[in-house]
Amino acid sequence: MEERQVRELGRWGVRALSWFGLFYLTAPLLVVIAVSVTETAYLKFPPQGFSLRWYYDFLKDPTYIEAFWLSAKLGAVATALSLLLGVPTALVIARKRFPGRQALSSIFLSPLILPTIVIGVAILQYASLLGFSRTFSALVVGHVVLVVPYVVRTTLASLHGLDNSIEEAAQDLGATPAQTFFLVTLPQIKPGVIAGALFAFINSWINVEVSIFNTTTASTLPVKIFNYVQFNVDPILAAVSSVTIYIAILAVVLLDVFIGVEKATAST
């Protein structure tokens, strides 16, 4: 067999393997979406008939709507705070040389390797000692601890190899440190910052372990689903899960429209 034929066969093999991997990863999501429109009162695949009844039941249940908006608010606040903490931290770690620099980096990235259930218990104890356990503030603290490493990591990736001379030139021309950051540095690291924010929001949105230890009288959506599935197993679970899938797809589409998925993921 000629070398050109071998290369062509290899390319087709890689394409086939890639499509198989894509199907393997998306098949469970497609099953959940299909089950959410079944007419039966129990989970069944392939679905029987077509009905939006379970979406209607989800939307008319005030506890689900409350949990949905709580998760959205919590994710937005945790993401905003993680950006305020993570971006400056990444700048300090990337640009400064000082004793304890590696220790600081390890501390901020440690939640990536710690079991999230350990973080949840630790935040509960911490909040109890300070008198604000099982409040929205405790949830925010826990989720910021959980998601700030994603912002630090993606921002560090964007800062890697960034030419400092551009910032120095801007300051030589009279720009203040704040102007240099917002007009010179931030536009160059924007893909990494936005990718980190997206990862932070998604991880906050889907978290159960930290939320279940620090939840208030109102539960986040993942905790609500976790509690519901202990006593009921019906297609409303598939409908709620499908809505979260649609939101994730929308987030990826918006990321692709405004930044480009390839450019954003290149920063990770």
N, C-alpha and C positions, 0 to 999 in steps of 0.2 A: 504494500500500500504506500502510495506516495506521501511525502511529508505534508503537502498541502491538504490532501484528503484527511490525514490524521488530525491536522489543526481544525479543519471544518467539523470533523466528527466530535472533537473535543468541545468546540463551541456549542454544538447542538446538545451535547451531554450536559454542559453547564446550564444552558437555557432550560432544559427539561428538569434538571435538579432544582433550579431557582423557582420554576412554576410549581413544582411539587411542594417545595417549602412554603411558598406563598399560600397555596391551597390548604396545606396542613395547619398553618397559623390562623387562617381566616375561617376555616370550616366551622369551628365552634361558635363563632360570632354569627355566621349565617344560620346555624341551627337555632340559636336563641331568637333571632329575628323572625324566623319561620314559625317557631312555636308561639310567639307572641300574637299571631293573627289566627290561631286555631279557634274553631267554634266549640271544641270540647272544654269541659270544666276541669280538665287535668292536663298535665304536660304530656304532649304526644307529638312524635315526629316519625314520619311526615305529618304535617298538620291536616286536620279534616276541615274542609271548607275554608272560608275566609271571613274574618270578623275583626272589627276594631273595638270590640266590647271591652277587652282587657285594658286598652289604653284609656278608654272612657272611665272605667272603674278606678284606674290610677289617678286620673286628673280630677275626679270628683271626690277623692279621699283627701281631706284637709291635712291629715297627718303626713301623708306622702309629700304633699306640696310644701308643707312646713319643713320637712326634712330636706327636700330638694333645695329650697332657698337657703337653709342654714348651711348646707354643704357648699353652695355657690359663694355665699358671703365669707365663710371660713376659708375657702380656697383662695379667694381674691385677697383677703387681708393677709393671710400667711405668705402668699406670693409677693405682695408688695413689701412686706417687712423683710422677707428673705432677700429681695433685691437691694434694699437699703443696707442690709448687713453684709451680704455676700459679695457685691461688686467692690466696695472699698476694701474688704478683706483680701480679695483676689489681687487687687492693685498693690496692696502692701506686700503680700507674699511674693508677687512677681517682680516688684521693682526694688524692694529694700533688702539689705543684707544686715541681719542683726541676730544676736544670740537668742535662741528659742524659736527661730523662724520655722524650722521643720516641725517643732512641737505644736506651734500655732496651726500650721497646715493640717497636722494629724488630728488635732482637736476638732476643727471645723469639718473634716471629712469623716470622722469616726462614726456618725450615725449611719453611714452607708454600710458598715460592717456589723454594727450592733443589731441584735434582734429587735424589731420594732415593739414587741411586747415588753421588753426590758425598758425601752424608752417610755412606754406608756405608764408602767408602774412607777418609774423614777419621777416622771412629771406629776403623777398623782401624789406621791410623798412630798415632793417639793412644794406643790401648791397647797397641800394640807398644812404644812408647817407655816406657810405665809398667809393662810386664811382665805384662799380664793379657789379652793378645790371645786371641781364639778361646775365651773362657770365657763362662759364663752372665752374669757381671758385665759383660762387654763388650757382650753382647746387650742387657742391661737399660739400660746407658748409651745405646746407640744408639737404642733404642726410646723412651726418655724424651725424648731430643732430638727425635725424630720426632713425638711425640704431644702434648707439653706445649703447643704453640701452640693446639691445639683447646680445651683447658681454659681457657687465658688468654682466647681470643677469646669463647667462650660466657659466661664469667664477666663479662667486661667488658660484654657486651651486657646481662646481667642487672643490673649495677651502674649502667648508664646511666639517668639519671632517677630513681634511688633517693633518697628524701628523707633527707638526713643528719640532719635535726632529730630523727628518731625515735631514732637511735643516741645523739645528744647528750642527749636526754631520759632515756634509760635510764642513761647515766653520771651525769647529775645526780641520779638517784634512788639512786645508790650501786652500780650495776653496774660490775664491773671490765671492762677491755678484752676479756678472754677471754669473760666472760659476755655482753657486748654482742654479740660476734661470733657465738657459738653460739646465743644465745637470740633475737637480734633480726635481725642481718644475714643469717646463713646461711639461716634459713627463707625469707627473701624472695628470695634468689638461688639457692635449691635447684634449680629447674628448669634453670637454666643450668649449674650445677655437674654435675648428673646427665647432662644432654645432652652436656657436654664429656667426661665419663667414658665415656659410651657411644661417642662418636666416637673417643676415644683407644683404647679396647679393640679396636674393629673395625679401626682402621688398624694397630694392632700385630698383630692376628690375621692380616691378609691380607698383611703386608709380606714382600717377597722380597728387595729390593735391599740393605737394611741387614743383614738376617739372613744372606744368602748370603756376605757378606764377613766376618761375625763369628760364624758358626755353630761350635758345638762338635762333638764326636764324634757327638752326637745332633742331628739336624736338626729345625727347626721344620716344621710341617705344610706350609706353602707351599713351602719349600725341598725337602722330601721329594717333593712333587708335581712340582716343576720338574725334579728329577733323574730321577724315574721316567718322565716323559713323553719324555725324550730317547731311551729305549730301548724303551718299551712304550706302546702306545695301546690300552687295553681299557676295558670298562665299570667297572672298579674305580675309575678316575679320576672317573667320573661319580658313583659311590656316595660317594666321599670328598667331592667337591664338594657333593653333595646334603646331606650331614650338616652342612656349614658353612652351607648355606642354611637348614636347619631351625633351627640355633642362632641365626642372625641374625633369623629370624622370631620365635623365642621371646623374644629380647632386646627386639624392638619391642613384642611383646604385653605383656611385663612392664612396659616403660616406659609403655605406655598404661594398664595397670591401676593402677599406683602413682602416676603423675604425670599422664598424659594426653599423647598425642603432640602435639596442637596447642599445649598449654602449653609443652612442652619445646622444640619447634621454633621457637616464637615468640621464644625467648631467643637464637637463632642469627642 
